[in-house]
């Protein structure tokens, strides 16, 4: 049984509001959100005990989150699994995305062949297969049929009634981040005497990619900067001097790996990774669990204070005398801004939590500035909120401009990190301090609570090193 001691008015308002939220309907006469609860609290003079058996249903999650006074907004609570539109898998895992990260499925490419697409925070582009020599079709969508194959007498000469678009990437299909790609449509051709005179380039890239076609997307040979790790699918449409459009888009895939390449290493000070656990797949980024009692993660000037002895299996697993920096190994640093993550991880935050991680169990933080509203800013904008990767915290939506990041601890109340399951007595994250701490979580955050496994979540005792730590990026 779980017992909440709530003022009578708060309990009534809480139950009504949570029920309305779950039904996703308009509730006449019911005040909405935590602000209504606070108002009811101010008017209440009596209290009551509310007993509820803990079950795996959204209503109980909503009641726990809201009754704890954790400072979540109504939107944040809905993102945390309250919305009735969420799938059962999303409720179980703590993710609210349109697909399960790192899932791969079949799809139909722009040229009609059978391709594959991968989920990161949403479905990526449909990537064409390699050319297949056993048919008379353009399988890899490059405008050519059976290139590199022995002649097939069953495949007659192409008699396309329209121009054919072709793409060439001078640097090839595999490059490092920060590579300037030289794209060319010079091999494209019209039919008969027609000449190709119009080009229109487009690209689907990884989350956070900011490259642009230079000098424009309407020239035959533009350049493009592959600024973050991941897959880029380039598309080209053409037209000839008679106004006839190409028969189909040409496609070309380029994969950018974190550069420069490094030998796989753990990256965590204690010699063990708890996030991005596959060192070969993620050689430049690691999720390192651990604790620290020196406040802050975002400000400049952070330095190791316990000789990098932090980490959940290190000599200072309690976090005593440690800063967040002490969780990273020598030659690594706490990832600085979402751009650092985008450049070091080929799949953004997908892969940050192991496949067998329990819901709401891991959050790996980084140094991401923000002024307000959980919107990712530039360096110097402020210390509002704590950003990162994992399955614990409020889900970040695309309009927050945080690239591949998927979670945030954000409070609307002082002395709180803003997410119930992260804080005592359900987790060790704390955002305590003087003044307007709800606007400076990044300067105040620690993981020092739950000493001696004094916290508990889902029936499991928790200590200060549990429920995540920091994201470490290779120097």
N, C-alpha and C positions, 0 to 999 in steps of 0.2 A: 504494500500500500504506500501511496505517496501523499503526504499531508501538506497542504498549503494553508497558512494562517493569513486570511485576507479580510479586509473590511467588507461588511455586508454589501455595500453599494458596488465596490470593486468586483466582488465575485459575481454579482448579477450582471453587471455590464460586461465583464470578461466573457462569461458564458454566451451571452447574446451576441456579442461582437464576433467571437470565434465561430459560432454556428453560421452567422451570416457570411463570414469570409469563406467558409468551407462550401457553402452553397453557391458562392459566386453570384449572388443576386442582390438586388437592392432591398434593404431592410428598412421599412418605414419606421421612423421613431427610434431607431437604435443608433446611439452615438458610436462613432467608429474610431478605432485606433487607440494606441497607448495614451494619447492626450485625453481621451474621454475617461480612461481609467484613472488618470491622475486627478481629473476633476472630481470624479466620484469619490476618490480617496479623501480629498479635501473636505467633502461634505459628510463623510461617514464618521459616526461616533461609536458604532458597535462593530465587532468583528465576529467572524465565524470560521470554523475549520471545514475545509473541503477535502474529502477523501476520494481518491480516484485510483483505480488499479491501473498500473502502467501497462499499456498495450501498444502494439506497433501500428497506430493509426494517426493520421495527421492532426486530429482534434487534440489529442493528448500532447503532441509536440507543440502545437500552438499555445495551449494552456501553459505548458512549462516555460516556453520562451517568453510569453507576455507577462505571466505572473512574476517572473524573476526580476522584472523591471530592468531588462538588460539594455534598454535604449534603442532597440530596433524600431525603425519606422514600419508603417503598415506594408510598404512595398518590400522592405527587407524581409519581413516575416513571410510574405507570400513567396519570395524567392527561396526561402529556406524550407520549402516543401509543404506549405500550407495550401497553395492553390489547388483546387479540385481538378484543374486541367493537367496537372503533372501526371506523368506515367507512373506505374507502380515501381518500375526500375529506378526512376529518378528519385522517388521518395526514399527508396531503400539506400541508394548510394550517396544521396546528398547533391547530385548533379541535376541541373535543370536544362541540359542542352538537348538539341533536337536529335542527337545520336550519342551513343556511348563512345567516349574517346578511345582512339586507336582501332576502332572497328573498321574492317575492310569489307566492301560489298561490290558486287558486279553492277555495271551501268552500261548505257548505250552512248557511244561517243558521237561527236558531231558528224563523223563520216559513216555512222551506222554500224561500226564494229563493236565487239564486246570488250569494254574496258573495265577498269576498277577505280574506285574512289575510296578515300580514307577519311574517317572522322577525326577532327581535332576538337574544336569547340562546336563546329558545324561541319557539314559535308564539304569536303574539298572537291576540286575539279575532277571530271571523269578522264582518267589518263588512258590514252590509247595503248593497245598491245604492240609488240614487235610485229613487223611485217611477216605474214604467213605465205609461204610459197605454194601452198596447195589449192589456192583459189585464184580468181581473176579480179580481186578487189584490192582497194587501197585500205589496208587494215590499220596502219599507223597514222593515217590522216595527214600525210605530208604531201598529198597530191600526186604521188607516183604509185604505180601498180607493180608489185613484185620486184622492186629494186633490190639488187644483190642476189637475185634468184636465177637459176638456170632458165633459159627460154622455155615457155610452156606453149606448145602448139595450140592448146585449147583457148588461149587468150589472144584474141586478135588485136590489131593495133587500136589504140584509143581513138575514138571518134567523138570526143567531147564537143558539144555544140556551144561551149562557152569557155571563157578563160580559165586556166588552171593556176591556182596559187601554190607556191612553194616557199618554204622557210629554210634558211640556213643560219646556224649559230656558229660563229667563228671559233668560239671557245669550247664548243662541244656540249654534251648533255650533263656533265658533272663538273662543277666548279666550286670554289670556296666563296664564303661570304665576302662582300665588298668587291666582287669582280664586276668590271664594266663589260657587259655583253654587247657584242656587235652583231646585230640582226640584219639579215638581208633577204629581200624578196626578188633579187635579181634573176633567179631562175624561173620565176613565174612567166607564163606565156599566154598569148591570145591565140585565137584560131585564124588560120589564113594569114592575111596581111594585117590583122588587128594588133594593136600594141596596148600593153597594160599601162595605164596612165593614172590610176587611182589606187591608193593603198590605205587600209585602215587597220591599225594594230590594236590589240587588246590583250590583257593579261589577267589571269587569276593567280594570286600569289599567297604566301603564308600570312597569317594574322600579324599585323604590324608592318608589313612591307610598304615602303613609301617611295619606291623607285618610280620614275616617270620616263616615258619615251622622249628622247632628245634628238633633234630639235623639236620634233612633234611626233604624233602617232599617225601622221598622214604623209610620210615620206617612205621611199623604197628601202632605205638602209638606216634605221635609227639605232641609237644605243640605249641601253637600259641597265641601271645599277641593281644588282641582286644584293640588297643590303641586309637581309636577314636570312637565317637558315630555313630550309624547307623546299617544297616543290613549286615551280612556276610553270604555268601552262600558257604559252603564247598562242595567240590566234591572229590570223591574217585573212582579211577579205579584200578582194580586188575588183576592178572593173576596167574594161578596155576603152579605146578612144571612140567606140561606137555606142558607148553607154551600156554595154552588156556586162552584167555582174558575173563574178566567178561562179562556177558550178557548186563549190562548197568551200567552207573555211579550211585553211591549212592550219595544222596544229603542230607545236613542238614543245617538248617538255625538257626543262632544265632543273636539276637538283643542286641546290647550294648547301654545302656542308660548312659547319663552323670552321673558321680559318683564323690563324694557321692551325694545321693539324697537330694534335698532341697525342702522346702515348697515354692510354687509359690509366687513371689513378683514382684513388678513393675521393679525395677532395675534402673530406671531413677530418677534423683534428683528432678524433678518437679512433680513426681507421675503419669506421663502418658507415655505410650509407643507409638511409631509411627512405629516401625519395630519389627518383631517377636512378633506380638501383642497378640498371644494366650499364656498367662502365664502358663497354664497347659501343653501345648505342648512344650513350650520353657522356662522351669523354670530357666535355667542357662545362658541365653543370651537375650539381649534386644537391640533394635534399638532406640536410644534416639535423637530426633531432638533438635536443639538449636544452639546458637551462642557463639563465643569467640573471643576476640581480642588479647590475648596473643599468639604469634606465636608458632607453632609446635604441633605435635602429636606423633612423633616417638621417639625422644631422651629420654634418662634417665633423671631423675630429675624433670619431670613434676609434678606439684602439684596443688591442688585447690587454686585459688586466690580470689574467691568471695564466699567462704563458701558454696560451692555446691548449689548456688542459680540460676544456669543456667538452660537451658531448654526452650522449646518454650512456656511453660505456667508457667514458674517460675518468680520470682521477677526480674531476670536479663535476660529477654528474648532478650534484645538487645545485650547481650554479653559483655557489658561494664565492664572491669576489670576482666573478667573471662578467664580461660584456658579451654582447651578441657576436662580436668579432672572434671571440675565442672558440667558436664552433667550427671555423674554417681552418683547413690545413695551410701550412706554408706554401706560398705560390698560388693561393686562392684568395678570393675576397667575397664579401657579401655582395650579391648581384646588385648593381646600381642602375635603377630604372628598368622599365619594361623592355627598353631597347637592348639592354645587356642580355636579358633572357631570350629575346627573339634572335639575337646573334649567336647564342651559345647552344640553344636547344633546337633540334630539327623539327620538333613537334609542339613547340610552345609549352604550355602547361600539361598537355596530354602526356601521360607517363610519369608524372610527378608522384603519384601515389601507386603503390603496388596493387596488382589485380585483386589480392585478397585483403586489402585494407578495409577495416570496418567503417561504416558510415560515420561522418563527423569525427574522424580520428586523427587527421593530419593537416597541418597548415604550415607551410614553409614561407617565411617572410623575406622581403628584400627592401632595399633603400629606394622607395618611390615617393617623390614629393607630390603634394596635393594641397590646394588651398581650401577646397570646400566640395561637398557633395560627392565624395568618392570619385572625382574626376582626376585622372592622372595628369600631372602638370610637368613643367620643366624644372631643372635644378634651381633651387632658391624660392620656389613658389610657396613652400610651407611644409608643416609636418602633420597635416591632417590625415588621419586614418593609417592603417597598416595593411599593405598590399602583399599579395603572394600567390602561390599555387597550392592546390590541395583539394580536400573535400570537406573542410571545416571553415565556416565563415559565410558571409553573404555573397551570392553569385554576382559577378561583375557582368554588366550588359555592354554591348558594343558601343553605346553612346557615351560610355565613360572614358573612351579613348585610351584604353590601357593595353592595346595590342593583344598579346597572347595571355595575359594574366587572367585568372578566373575567380579569385576569391579576395575578400577584403574584410577586415575587422573595423567596423565604423560605428561609433556611438553618437547618440543625441543627448546623452546624459553625462555629467561629470563622474569621474572615478569609475569608468567602465570602458571596456573595449568594444561593447556593443553586440556581443554574441554569446548567448547563454551557455551553450555547450563548451565554449572555450574557457570560461572563467570559473573560479571556485563556486561551488564545490564539485563542479563537473569537469574542470580543466584548470591548468596552471597559468594561463595568460592573464595579465593584469595591466591596466593603463591608469595607474594612480599618480597623483601629483598635485601641485598647487594650481589654482586658477582654472582656466577653461580647458580642462583636460580633454573634453570631447572634441576640441579643435586641434589637439596636439598629441594624439595617440602615438604617432611615430617618434616623438621625442620622449615619451614616458613609458613605453611598453617594456615589460619584463616578463620572465617566465620563472618566477621564484616561489609561487604558491604550491600547495599540495605536498609540502615537505613530509617525509616519512610515509609516503603513499596515503596521505590523509584525504584525498579526493576519491571519487568513485563515479564511473559512468558505465552504463549498461552492465552493471554487476561486476566491473573490473576495477580494482584499486589503481589509482593513478598517482604518479609523482611529478616533480617539476620538469623532468626531461620528456614526459609523455606529450602526446598531441602535437608533435612537430618541432620546428625550430626555425632555421634559416635556409635560404637558398645560397649556395656558394658557387661562384663562377671562376673559371680558370683565368689567371692573370694574362 
